[in-house]
Every structure is written in C-alpha cells, then in structure tokens.
Amino acid sequence: MLDARGATLALAMMLAACIPLRSTPSTRYRHMLLNARDLGAEALRLEMKRDASLREYVDRVGEPDFIVLGSETDVELVYAGPSRLAHFHRAEPDEPGAVQEVTPIPTGLLQILPRDLRAGTPRPLSVRACWTVDLPVASCRTCCATRTSCVTDCGQDGSTETPRQNAM
C-alpha cells in the first residue's frame, strides 16, 4: 500500500512540474527567428492581432521574410529584399508598439539568416549573433545563441548589455 501511494505521489509531482512547460499560442514561438512563410506566418498573424501598429505597418509595407520574437514586448520584422529591419517595442505586452526601422539589416542578424532565402538553407551558427536597435525611449539589443534561442532586452539608460545576454 505504501509503495502505491509513493508511486502515485511521484507521478503527480512529475505531472505538476511539467505544467509550466506547456506552450500557448502567445508563447509558442517566443525567442525564435522564424521564416514568415511557414511557422512564422502563424506567429506574425498572432502578433498582428495583439498590436495594431504592427498590423498597420504590415498592411502598408507588406509581409516580412522573417520574424524575430525576442521578448513579450519586442518583435522584429526582417525584409531581406530591401535590407530592412523593423523593430516594434511595446512598453507593456498588450499596448501598441513604437516602430524603428534599421537599414541595412544589422550584420549580426545577417549572420543567422539563410544563405538562400528561397530555399531557406540555414547558415551554420558558430557564434552568438547580436544586434542593437536604438529607439527614442530605449536601446534594444537582440542576441541569438541559436535560431530558437533569441532574447531581446531593452535598457532605458543607454545600456545594451544585460547579465542574461552576457551569459548566453
């Protein structure tokens, strides 16, 4: 009897530990660089629902080639042809974002984009790739250790390095 209770308790604890790992539609693609024509299409659609300014930008400029979901409040749209990055930063997760365009695409980001955009052939990622976008209210730095491990941190004091990024 004691063994059955112990096994049941162990099973319940393992299940409870896994609950926070479930993804939701709003967190499924967070911290990733995605091709906007496949997995990124769903991520872009979800972000356009959340942020009217991002939706208006895409309606005006067109759909991007890639999307980077670096944090809950930061989204970057990558337009390979015109070599443009549009960084959307929200003060709060559900507020409209302020956009800052960067041309040409920062070198750190170019290092991790596919060699052949049509085929989606990835380049090998041998080093951490980072780039910074200066917004009127903050300086935002995105670093990718892999294509599925991208983090954006925005500092309002002009600092672009954070302890979490240094640890990547």
HUUR-V870467 format. One record per residue. RES is the residue in one letter. OMEGA is omega in radians with two decimals (* if undefined). D_CENTER is the distance of its C-alpha to the mean C-alpha in whole Angstrom. Layout:
BEGIN
RES:OMEGA:D_CENTER  RES:OMEGA:D_CENTER
END
This chain:
BEGIN
M:-3.13:49  L:3.14:48  D:3.14:46  A:3.11:44  R:3.11:43  G:3.11:41  A:3.11:40  T:3.11:39  L:3.13:37  A:3.12:35  L:3.12:34  A:3.13:33  M:3.11:31  M:3.12:29  L:3.13:28  A:3.14:27  A:-3.11:25  C:-3.07:23  I:-3.13:22  P:-3.11:19  L:3.13:18  R:3.10:18  S:3.06:15  T:3.11:15  P:-3.11:14  S:-3.13:12  T:-3.04:10  R:-3.04:11  Y:-3.12:7  R:3.12:5  H:-3.13:4  M:2.91:5  L:-3.04:6  L:2.99:8  N:-3.05:12  A:3.12:12  R:3.07:16  D:-3.13:15  L:-3.13:13  G:3.13:10  A:3.11:13  E:3.12:13  A:3.12:10  L:3.13:11  R:3.12:14  L:3.13:13  E:3.10:11  M:3.07:14  K:-3.08:16  R:-2.96:15  D:-3.12:15  A:-3.13:18  S:3.09:17  L:3.11:14  R:3.12:17  E:3.12:19  Y:-3.13:18  V:3.09:17  D:-3.10:21  R:-2.99:22  V:-3.08:20  G:-3.11:19  E:-3.12:16  P:3.04:14  D:-3.12:14  F:3.07:10  I:3.08:7  V:3.10:4  L:-3.01:2  G:3.11:3  S:3.12:6  E:-3.07:8  T:-3.09:9  D:3.10:7  V:3.09:6  E:3.08:7  L:-3.08:10  V:3.08:11  Y:-3.02:15  A:-3.08:17  G:3.11:20  P:-3.14:21  S:-3.08:19  R:3.04:16  L:3.07:13  A:-3.11:13  H:3.09:11  F:3.13:11  H:3.10:12  R:3.08:13  A:3.09:16  E:-3.05:16  P:-3.07:13  D:3.07:16  E:3.03:17  P:-3.10:17  G:2.99:15  A:-3.07:16  V:3.02:15  Q:3.12:16  E:3.09:16  V:3.10:17  T:-0.08:19  P:3.11:19  I:-3.14:16  P:-3.09:16  T:3.14:17  G:3.11:15  L:3.11:12  L:-3.11:15  Q:-3.08:16  I:3.07:13  L:3.13:14  P:3.09:17  R:3.13:20  D:-3.05:21  L:-3.13:19  R:-3.12:21  A:-3.12:22  G:-3.12:18  T:-3.09:20  P:2.97:17  R:3.04:18  P:-3.13:19  L:-3.05:17  S:3.13:19  V:3.07:18  R:-3.14:15  A:-3.11:13  C:3.03:13  W:-3.08:13  T:3.05:14  V:3.11:14  D:3.09:17  L:3.10:17  P:-3.07:21  V:-3.06:20  A:2.99:17  S:-3.05:16  C:3.13:12  R:3.08:12  T:3.07:9  C:3.11:10  C:3.03:9  A:3.01:12  T:3.12:12  R:3.11:9  T:3.14:9  S:3.14:8  C:-3.11:6  V:3.06:7  T:3.05:7  D:3.13:11  C:3.11:13  G:-3.10:17  Q:3.13:20  D:-3.13:22  G:3.13:21  S:3.14:20  T:3.09:17  E:3.09:17  T:3.11:17  P:-3.12:18  R:3.13:15  Q:3.12:14  N:-3.12:18  A:-3.10:18  M:*:15
END
